[in-house]
Amino acid sequence: MSRRPFRYALVTVVATIAIVGGLAAVGVREVVGYPERVNPGQQRAVALEIPRGARFPQVTRLLVEQGLIDRPFWFRVYATHRGLAGRVRAGRYALRDDLTPRQLLDTLVAGVQEQERLVTIPEGKNLLEVCALLEVAGVAPAVELEAAARDAAWLASLGIAGETADGYLFPDTYRFRTPTPARAALTQMVRRHREVFDELRRKHERSVERWVQRLDFTDRHLVVMASIVEKETAAPAERTIVASVFYNRLTAPGFTSRRLETDPTIRYGCTVPTKKSAACRAWDPAGRLFRRQLDDAENPYNTYQHKGLPPGPIGNPGRLALEAAMAPAKTDYFFFVAKNEREHVFSRTYAEHTRYVEQYQK
């Protein structure tokens, strides 16, 4: 071989080695530098939810979809090299799209810091109001809470016979993780109701048995009665007296209508049930009741039109209301009217009640 062809061959080999070496150097530099390479995002906030049980390929796809990584293969290799591919934790993350792979992976492995929040549920709130309060506190979305609270099969598993969890979401102050699965949050409240109810039932066993025998009451009837008492008065000292009025209406021989005639039951029937009468659909929940609602026999919660207790609780009663329903005062009252924002005046006859209405409702 002449010197010229040899020289050309040598130059070609050297150039090839240089190119390959350069590319290799670039590749090594890219691989080594990848963990610290800022993702080419738009410096925007990104909400990412990694579901429980998600495998790493699924996690990687979610990261790509949210614009958090642009090289999924390299990210998988990097996570595998660090031995962290199987240690990503489920949760709802608040991230930015300009993190480095190292920052992103470290965040996903550390997981979402669990936060706890004290949430107070006041006495007498209905299902929709409880769900709204829990959503505002960041416990769970109201739509998920309401769906669970209307799930007949799930309610039956908790021993609740009604169409909703109303009556059994005990008003108290709870410590919830945020977020908490909807059913877990509601279950905690139902268990608290059971604790308080059972304690009070043991305390007032003889009185409860009296109503069981006289009115064929079940535990659920007591909860319904308590929910009405809770909505009718905010004064603790009045609860047993208000309960006595309703029991007198159900049992006294001279009160033959057996109608409780209480506005809160109508309001509930026009608010919480999914199936509503025409009169309820025409009613403004923020306004007052009109004759059309008072005369509405299609509303099963209308205690002006239907005898006895309504089909279910109209809210979630607290301890004092439950106790009043189990052990009402012994009175001969049949009527009461609001005296001011907290107090009522009670009467034995309709004529007496009419005078008080004229006196205090003007």
Protein Blocks (a to p, Z undefined) as FASTA:
>chain_A
ZZklmmmmmmmmmmmmmmmmmmmmmmmmmmmmmmmmccfbehiacdddddehiafklmmm
mmmmnopacblmlmmmmmmmnopmmmcccddddddfkbcfklmmmmmmnopadddddddd
dehiafklmmmmmmmnomacfklmmmmmmmmklmmmnopabfbfghjaccdddddddddd
fklmmmmmmmmmmmmmmmmmmmmmmmmmmmmmmnopafklmmmmmmmmmmmpccfklmmm
mmmmmmmmmmmmklmnopnkiaklmmmmmmmpmbdcfklmmpcfkbccdfklmmmmklmk
lmklpgcjdfbdcbdcdfklmmmmmmccddfbfbdcdfblmbccddfbfklmmmmmmmmm
ZZ
